């Protein structure tokens, strides 16, 4: 609860002024939240504007991520299915 002197109102005009001030603060905060939200979900810059070294770096990072995902997928598949890539078990006669 707010115990400031600003919370004591003597007339309806005081209430109206306080209401307008709060509405102004709410609109300002809303605008700030909207700008931060847009900044959070903005589109990345196009790859044509990147330098060749940054394009190469992006390509390497993407490739490493894909390789890592493939290795993880294979390990999980192997662990839960029990199958190997090459049949290394010898058949019993």
Secondary structure, DSSP 8 states (H G I E B T S, - for coil): ---SGGG---SHHHHHHHHHHHHHHHHHHHHHHHHHHHHHT-----GGGS-HHHHHHHHHHHHHHHHHHHHHHHHHHHHHH---SS--S----
